[in-house]
């Protein structure tokens, strides 16, 4: 791998629901825990696609109504059309074995459309090796908990705003996993 190569970890979180609580969530106060109403109305759901540049700590995200090959390819296009990816010698695209990007068909489809992409799949049942999962866990804690969004568009705005904020404060993860370490 050279300095002209890029490494992106990508995945999707399916069915992130926007729930409008019957009563407003109350923040924690002195000696009192946060209060979250359990009754809610379902306001719809997004599939949230994200790509994490492991070297630059840059996040790309998009909300789609559904998962699948076409929405996944829109994420790829969103990333590859920008510098430095469009001029990179190779873009290592790390992903799990989800249905939108599984197997040989995906491995052929991606470089056929974007010749610099080198598809890399995590082992089956080991998607935790994909660094974008760390980002998703941060999103869960910082954006989605508690799930209290008056409308589906509010959820999308919050995810987008968090992406911009996170890029400002993020640093590359210090990945310490090696093949020599026991699991």
BASE-797127 format. One record per residue: residue in one letter; residue number from 1; x, y, z of N, C-alpha, C in turn. Coordinates in Angstrom, 1 decimal. Example, Ala and Ser with C-alpha at 12.3 -4.5 7.8 and 13.67 -1.06 7.14 Angstrom:
 res   n     nu     nv     nw    cau    cav    caw     cu     cv     cw
   A   1   13.2   -5.7    7.8   12.3   -4.5    7.8   13.2   -3.3    7.8
   S   2   12.8   -2.2    7.1   13.7   -1.1    7.1   12.9    0.0    7.9
***
This chain:
 res   n     nu     nv     nw    cau    cav    caw     cu     cv     cw
   X   1    0.8   -1.2    0.0    0.0    0.0    0.0    0.9    1.2    0.0
   X   2    0.5    2.2   -0.8    1.3    3.4   -0.9    0.5    4.6   -0.4
   X   3    1.1    5.8   -0.3    0.5    7.0    0.2   -0.6    7.4   -0.8
   X   4   -0.6    7.0   -2.0   -1.6    7.3   -3.0   -2.8    6.4   -3.0
   X   5   -2.8    5.4   -2.1   -3.9    4.5   -1.9   -4.8    5.1   -0.8
   X   6   -6.1    4.7   -0.9   -7.0    5.1    0.1   -7.7    3.8    0.7
   X   7   -8.1    3.9    2.0   -8.7    2.7    2.6  -10.0    3.2    3.2
   X   8  -11.1    2.7    2.8  -12.4    3.0    3.3  -13.1    1.8    3.8
   X   9  -13.7    1.9    5.0  -14.5    0.9    5.6  -16.0    1.3    5.4
   X  10  -16.8    0.4    5.0  -18.2    0.8    4.7  -19.2   -0.3    5.2
   X  11  -20.4    0.2    5.5  -21.5   -0.7    5.9  -22.8    0.1    5.9
   X  12  -23.8   -0.6    6.3  -25.1    0.1    6.4  -25.8   -0.3    7.7
   X  13  -26.5    0.6    8.3  -27.4    0.3    9.5  -28.8    0.3    8.9
   X  14  -29.5   -0.8    9.0  -30.8   -0.9    8.4  -31.9   -0.5    9.4
   X  15  -33.0    0.0    8.9  -34.2    0.2    9.7  -33.9    1.1   10.9
   X  16  -33.3    2.2   10.8  -33.1    3.1   11.9  -34.4    3.9   12.0
   X  17  -35.2    3.6   13.0  -36.5    4.2   13.1  -36.5    5.6   13.8
   X  18  -37.4    6.4   13.3  -37.6    7.7   13.9  -38.9    7.5   14.8
   X  19  -38.8    7.7   16.1  -39.9    7.5   17.0  -40.3    8.9   17.6
   X  20  -41.5    9.3   17.4  -42.0   10.5   18.1  -42.6   10.1   19.4
   X  21  -42.0   10.5   20.5  -42.5   10.2   21.8  -43.8   10.9   22.1
   X  22  -44.7   10.3   22.9  -45.9   10.9   23.3  -45.7   12.2   24.1
   X  23  -44.7   12.1   25.0  -44.3   13.2   25.8  -42.8   13.4   25.6
   X  24  -42.4   14.7   25.7  -41.0   15.1   25.4  -40.1   14.4   26.4
   X  25  -38.9   14.0   25.9  -37.9   13.4   26.7  -37.4   14.5   27.6
   X  26  -37.2   14.2   28.9  -36.7   15.2   29.8  -35.2   14.9   30.1
   X  27  -34.3   15.9   30.0  -32.9   15.6   30.2  -32.7   15.3   31.7
   X  28  -31.5   14.7   32.0  -31.2   14.5   33.4  -31.1   15.8   34.2
   X  29  -31.5   15.7   35.4  -31.3   16.9   36.3  -30.6   16.4   37.6
   X  30  -30.2   17.3   38.4  -29.5   16.9   39.7  -30.3   15.9   40.4
   X  31  -29.7   14.7   40.6  -30.3   13.6   41.3  -31.4   12.9   40.6
   X  32  -31.6   13.2   39.3  -32.7   12.6   38.5  -32.2   12.1   37.2
   X  33  -32.5   10.9   36.8  -32.1   10.4   35.5  -33.0   11.0   34.4
   X  34  -32.5   10.8   33.2  -33.2   11.2   32.0  -34.5   10.4   32.0
   X  35  -35.6   11.1   31.5  -36.9   10.5   31.5  -37.3   10.4   30.0
   X  36  -37.5    9.1   29.5  -37.9    8.9   28.2  -39.3    8.2   28.2
   X  37  -40.2    8.8   27.5  -41.6    8.2   27.4  -41.5    6.9   26.6
   X  38  -42.1    5.9   27.1  -42.1    4.6   26.4  -43.1    4.5   25.2
   X  39  -44.2    5.3   25.3  -45.2    5.3   24.2  -44.7    6.2   23.1
   X  40  -44.8    5.7   21.9  -44.3    6.5   20.8  -45.1    6.2   19.5
   X  41  -44.9    7.0   18.5  -45.5    6.8   17.1  -44.3    6.5   16.2
   X  42  -44.4    5.5   15.4  -43.4    5.2   14.4  -43.5    6.3   13.3
   X  43  -42.4    7.0   12.9  -42.4    8.0   11.9  -41.7    7.6   10.6
   X  44  -41.4    6.3   10.5  -40.7    5.8    9.4  -39.3    5.4    9.7
   X  45  -38.5    4.9    8.8  -37.2    4.4    9.0  -36.2    4.7    7.8
   X  46  -35.0    4.8    8.1  -33.9    5.0    7.1  -33.0    3.8    7.2
   X  47  -32.4    3.5    6.1  -31.2    2.7    6.0  -30.0    3.7    5.9
   X  48  -29.1    3.7    6.8  -28.0    4.6    6.9  -26.7    4.0    6.4
   X  49  -26.3    4.4    5.2  -25.0    3.9    4.6  -23.9    4.9    5.0
   X  50  -22.7    4.3    5.4  -21.6    5.1    5.8  -20.3    4.5    5.3
   X  51  -19.4    5.4    4.9  -18.0    5.0    4.6  -17.0    5.8    5.4
   X  52  -16.1    5.1    6.0  -15.1    5.8    6.9  -13.7    5.6    6.3
   X  53  -13.1    6.8    6.1  -11.7    6.8    5.6  -10.8    6.6    6.8
   X  54  -10.2    5.4    6.9   -9.4    5.1    8.1   -8.2    5.9    8.2
   X  55   -7.6    6.5    7.2   -6.4    7.3    7.3   -6.7    8.8    7.6
   X  56   -7.8    9.3    7.1   -8.1   10.7    7.1   -9.2   11.0    8.2
   X  57   -9.8   10.0    8.8  -10.9   10.2    9.7  -12.0   11.0    9.1
   X  58  -12.4   10.7    7.9  -13.4   11.4    7.2  -14.6   10.4    7.0
   X  59  -15.8   10.9    7.2  -17.0   10.1    7.2  -17.9   10.6    6.0
   X  60  -18.4    9.6    5.3  -19.4    9.9    4.2  -20.7    9.1    4.6
   X  61  -21.8    9.7    4.6  -23.0    9.0    5.0  -24.2    9.5    4.1
   X  62  -25.2    8.6    4.1  -26.4    9.0    3.3  -27.5    8.1    3.9
   X  63  -28.7    8.7    3.9  -29.9    8.0    4.3  -30.7    7.6    3.0
   X  64  -31.1    6.3    3.0  -31.9    5.8    1.9  -33.1    5.1    2.5
   X  65  -34.2    5.1    1.7  -35.4    4.4    2.2  -35.2    2.9    2.4
   X  66  -34.4    2.3    1.5  -34.2    0.9    1.6  -32.7    0.6    1.3
   X  67  -32.3   -0.6    1.7  -31.0   -1.1    1.4  -31.0   -1.6    0.0
   X  68  -29.8   -2.2   -0.4  -29.8   -2.9   -1.7  -28.6   -2.4   -2.5
   X  69  -28.4   -3.0   -3.7  -27.3   -2.7   -4.5  -27.3   -1.2   -5.0
   X  70  -28.4   -0.7   -5.5  -28.4    0.7   -6.0  -28.1    1.7   -4.9
   X  71  -28.7    1.7   -3.7  -28.4    2.6   -2.7  -26.9    2.5   -2.3
   X  72  -26.4    1.3   -2.2  -25.0    1.1   -1.9  -24.1    1.7   -2.9
   X  73  -24.4    1.6   -4.2  -23.6    2.2   -5.3  -23.7    3.7   -5.2
   X  74  -24.8    4.2   -4.8  -24.9    5.7   -4.6  -23.9    6.2   -3.6
   X  75  -23.7    5.4   -2.5  -22.7    5.8   -1.5  -21.3    5.7   -2.2
   X  76  -21.0    4.7   -2.9  -19.7    4.5   -3.6  -19.5    5.7   -4.5
   X  77  -20.4    6.0   -5.3  -20.3    7.2   -6.2  -20.1    8.5   -5.5
   X  78  -20.8    8.7   -4.4  -20.7    9.9   -3.5  -19.2   10.0   -3.1
   X  79  -18.6    8.9   -2.7  -17.2    9.0   -2.2  -16.2    9.1   -3.4
   X  80  -16.3    8.2   -4.4  -15.3    8.1   -5.5  -15.3    9.4   -6.3
   X  81  -16.3   10.1   -6.4  -16.4   11.4   -7.2  -15.6   12.5   -6.5
   X  82  -15.1   12.3   -5.3  -14.4   13.4   -4.6  -12.9   13.2   -4.5
   X  83  -12.2   14.3   -4.3  -10.7   14.1   -4.1  -10.6   13.6   -2.7
   X  84   -9.6   12.8   -2.4   -8.5   12.3   -3.2   -8.9   11.0   -3.9
   X  85  -10.1   10.5   -3.7  -10.4    9.2   -4.1  -10.5    9.1   -5.7
   X  86  -11.0   10.1   -6.3  -11.1   10.0   -7.8   -9.7   10.0   -8.5
   X  87   -8.7   10.4   -7.8   -7.3   10.4   -8.4   -6.4    9.3   -7.7
   X  88   -7.0    8.6   -6.7   -6.2    7.6   -6.0   -5.8    6.4   -7.0
   X  89   -4.6    5.9   -6.8   -4.2    4.7   -7.6   -5.1    3.5   -7.2
   X  90   -5.3    3.3   -5.9   -6.2    2.2   -5.5   -7.0    2.7   -4.3
   X  91   -8.3    2.3   -4.3   -9.2    2.6   -3.2   -9.6    1.2   -2.6
   X  92   -9.0    0.8   -1.5   -9.4   -0.4   -0.8  -10.7   -0.2   -0.1
   X  93  -11.8   -0.9   -0.6  -13.1   -0.7   -0.1  -13.5   -1.9    0.8
   X  94  -13.4   -1.7    2.1  -13.6   -2.8    3.0  -15.1   -2.9    3.4
   X  95  -15.6   -4.1    3.3  -17.1   -4.3    3.6  -17.3   -5.7    4.1
   X  96  -18.5   -5.8    4.8  -18.8   -7.2    5.2  -19.5   -7.9    4.1
   X  97  -20.2   -8.9    4.4  -20.8   -9.8    3.4  -22.3   -9.5    3.3
   X  98  -22.7   -8.3    3.5  -24.1   -7.9    3.4  -24.7   -8.1    2.0
   X  99  -26.0   -8.2    1.9  -26.6   -8.6    0.7  -26.3   -7.6   -0.4
   X 100  -26.1   -6.3   -0.1  -25.9   -5.3   -1.1  -24.5   -5.3   -1.7
   X 101  -23.6   -6.1   -1.1  -22.2   -6.1   -1.6  -21.5   -7.4   -1.3
   X 102  -22.2   -8.5   -1.5  -21.7   -9.8   -1.1  -21.2  -10.5   -2.4
   X 103  -20.2  -11.2   -2.3  -19.8  -12.2   -3.3  -19.1  -11.7   -4.5
   X 104  -18.9  -12.6   -5.4  -18.2  -12.4   -6.7  -18.9  -11.3   -7.5
   X 105  -20.2  -11.3   -7.6  -20.9  -10.3   -8.4  -20.5   -8.9   -8.0
   X 106  -20.5   -8.7   -6.7  -20.2   -7.4   -6.2  -18.7   -7.1   -6.4
   X 107  -17.8   -8.1   -6.3  -16.4   -7.9   -6.5  -16.1   -7.6   -8.0
   X 108  -17.0   -8.0   -8.9  -16.8   -7.7  -10.3  -17.5   -6.3  -10.6
   X 109  -18.6   -6.1  -10.0  -19.4   -4.9  -10.3  -18.7   -3.6   -9.9
   X 110  -18.1   -3.6   -8.7  -17.5   -2.4   -8.2  -16.3   -1.9   -9.1
   X 111  -15.3   -2.8   -9.4  -14.1   -2.3  -10.2  -14.5   -2.1  -11.7
   X 112  -15.6   -2.8  -12.1  -16.0   -2.6  -13.5  -16.4   -1.1  -13.7
   X 113  -17.2   -0.6  -12.7  -17.7    0.8  -12.8  -16.6    1.8  -12.3
   X 114  -15.9    1.4  -11.2  -14.8    2.2  -10.7  -13.5    1.4  -10.6
   X 115  -12.7    1.5  -11.7  -11.5    0.7  -11.8  -10.5    0.7  -10.7
   X 116  -10.5    1.8   -9.9   -9.5    1.9   -8.8   -9.9    1.2   -7.6
   X 117  -11.2    0.8   -7.5  -11.6    0.1   -6.3  -11.1   -1.3   -6.2
   X 118  -10.6   -1.7   -5.0  -10.2   -3.0   -4.7  -11.1   -3.5   -3.6
   X 119  -12.1   -4.4   -3.9  -13.0   -4.8   -2.9  -12.3   -5.8   -1.9
   X 120  -12.6   -5.5   -0.6  -12.0   -6.4    0.5  -13.2   -6.7    1.4
   X 121  -13.5   -8.0    1.6  -14.6   -8.4    2.5  -14.0   -8.9    3.8
   X 122  -14.7   -8.5    4.9  -14.3   -9.1    6.2  -14.8  -10.5    6.2
   X 123  -14.2  -11.4    7.0  -14.7  -12.8    7.1  -16.1  -12.8    7.6
   X 124  -16.8  -13.8    7.2  -18.2  -14.0    7.5  -18.3  -14.0    9.1
   X 125  -19.3  -13.3    9.6  -19.5  -13.2   11.1  -18.4  -12.4   11.8
   X 126  -17.5  -11.7   11.1  -16.5  -10.9   11.7  -16.6   -9.5   11.2
   X 127  -17.8   -9.0   11.0  -17.9   -7.6   10.6  -17.4   -6.6   11.6
   X 128  -17.2   -7.0   12.8  -16.6   -6.2   13.9  -15.2   -5.7   13.5
   X 129  -14.6   -6.4   12.5  -13.3   -6.0   12.1  -13.3   -4.7   11.2
   X 130  -14.5   -4.4   10.8  -14.7   -3.2    9.9  -14.8   -2.0   10.8
   X 131  -13.9   -1.0   10.6  -13.8    0.2   11.5  -15.1    1.0   11.5
   X 132  -15.9    1.0   10.4  -17.1    1.8   10.4  -18.0    1.3   11.5
   X 133  -17.9    0.1   11.9  -18.8   -0.4   13.0  -18.5    0.4   14.3
   X 134  -17.2    0.9   14.5  -16.9    1.7   15.6  -17.7    3.0   15.5
   X 135  -17.6    3.6   14.3  -18.4    4.8   14.1  -19.9    4.6   14.3
   X 136  -20.5    3.5   13.9  -21.9    3.2   14.1  -22.2    3.2   15.6
   X 137  -21.3    2.6   16.4  -21.5    2.5   17.8  -21.5    3.9   18.4
   X 138  -20.7    4.8   17.9  -20.7    6.2   18.4  -22.0    6.9   18.0
   X 139  -22.4    6.7   16.8  -23.7    7.2   16.3  -24.9    6.7   17.2
   X 140  -24.8    5.5   17.6  -25.9    4.9   18.4  -26.0    5.7   19.8
   X 141  -24.8    5.9   20.4  -24.8    6.6   21.7  -25.0    8.1   21.6
   X 142  -24.5    8.7   20.6  -24.5   10.2   20.5  -25.8   10.8   19.8
   X 143  -26.3   10.0   18.9  -27.4   10.5   18.0  -28.7    9.7   18.3
   X 144  -28.7    8.4   18.3  -29.9    7.6   18.3  -30.5    7.3   19.7
   X 145  -29.7    7.6   20.7  -30.2    7.3   22.1  -30.4    8.6   22.9
   X 146  -31.6    8.9   23.3  -32.8    8.2   23.1  -33.4    8.5   21.7
   X 147  -34.1    7.5   21.2  -34.7    7.7   19.8  -35.9    8.6   20.0
   X 148  -35.8    9.9   19.8  -36.9   10.8   20.0  -36.9   11.8   18.8
   X 149  -37.5   11.5   17.7  -37.4   12.4   16.5  -38.9   12.7   16.1
   X 150  -39.2   14.0   16.0  -40.6   14.3   15.6  -41.0   13.8   14.2
   X 151  -40.0   13.7   13.3  -40.2   13.3   11.9  -39.0   12.6   11.4
   X 152  -39.2   11.8   10.3  -38.1   11.1    9.7  -37.1   12.1    9.2
   X 153  -37.5   13.2    8.6  -36.5   14.2    8.2  -35.6   14.7    9.3
   X 154  -36.1   14.8   10.5  -35.3   15.2   11.7  -34.2   14.2   12.0
   X 155  -34.5   13.0   11.8  -33.5   11.9   12.0  -32.4   12.1   11.0
   X 156  -32.8   12.3    9.7  -31.8   12.5    8.7  -30.9   13.7    8.9
   X 157  -31.5   14.8    9.4  -30.8   16.0    9.7  -29.8   15.8   10.8
   X 158  -30.2   15.1   11.8  -29.4   14.8   13.0  -28.2   14.0   12.6
   X 159  -28.4   13.0   11.8  -27.3   12.1   11.3  -26.3   12.9   10.5
   X 160  -26.8   13.8    9.6  -26.0   14.6    8.7  -25.2   15.6    9.6
   X 161  -25.8   16.2   10.5  -25.2   17.2   11.4  -24.1   16.5   12.2
   X 162  -24.4   15.3   12.7  -23.4   14.6   13.4  -22.2   14.2   12.6
   X 163  -22.4   13.8   11.3  -21.2   13.6   10.4  -20.3   14.8   10.4
   X 164  -20.9   16.0   10.1  -20.1   17.2   10.0  -19.3   17.4   11.4
   X 165  -20.0   17.3   12.5  -19.4   17.5   13.8  -18.3   16.5   14.0
   X 166  -18.6   15.2   13.7  -17.6   14.2   14.0  -16.3   14.3   13.2
   X 167  -16.5   14.7   11.9  -15.3   15.0   11.1  -14.4   16.0   11.7
   X 168  -15.0   17.0   12.4  -14.2   18.1   13.0  -13.4   17.6   14.2
   X 169  -14.0   16.7   14.9  -13.3   16.2   16.2  -12.6   14.8   16.0
   X 170  -12.9   14.1   15.0  -12.4   12.7   14.9  -10.9   12.7   14.5
   X 171  -10.3   11.6   14.9   -9.0   11.2   14.6   -9.0    9.8   14.1
   X 172   -8.1    9.3   13.3   -8.1    7.9   12.9   -8.1    7.0   14.2
   X 173   -8.8    5.9   14.1   -8.8    5.0   15.2   -7.5    4.3   15.3
   X 174   -7.0    4.1   16.6   -5.8    3.3   16.8   -6.1    1.9   16.8
   X 175   -6.1    1.3   15.6   -6.5   -0.1   15.4   -5.3   -1.0   15.9
   X 176   -5.6   -1.8   16.9   -4.5   -2.6   17.4   -4.6   -4.1   17.1
   X 177   -5.7   -4.5   16.4   -5.9   -5.9   16.1   -4.8   -6.4   15.1
   X 178   -4.3   -7.5   15.4   -3.3   -8.2   14.4   -3.7   -9.7   14.3
   X 179   -3.3  -10.3   13.3   -3.6  -11.7   13.1   -2.9  -12.5   14.2
   X 180   -1.8  -12.0   14.8   -1.1  -12.8   15.8   -1.8  -12.8   17.1
   X 181   -2.6  -11.9   17.4   -3.3  -11.8   18.7   -4.5  -12.8   18.7
   X 182   -4.6  -13.5   19.8   -5.8  -14.5   19.9   -7.1  -13.7   20.0
   X 183   -8.1  -14.3   19.5   -9.4  -13.6   19.5  -10.2  -13.9   20.7
***
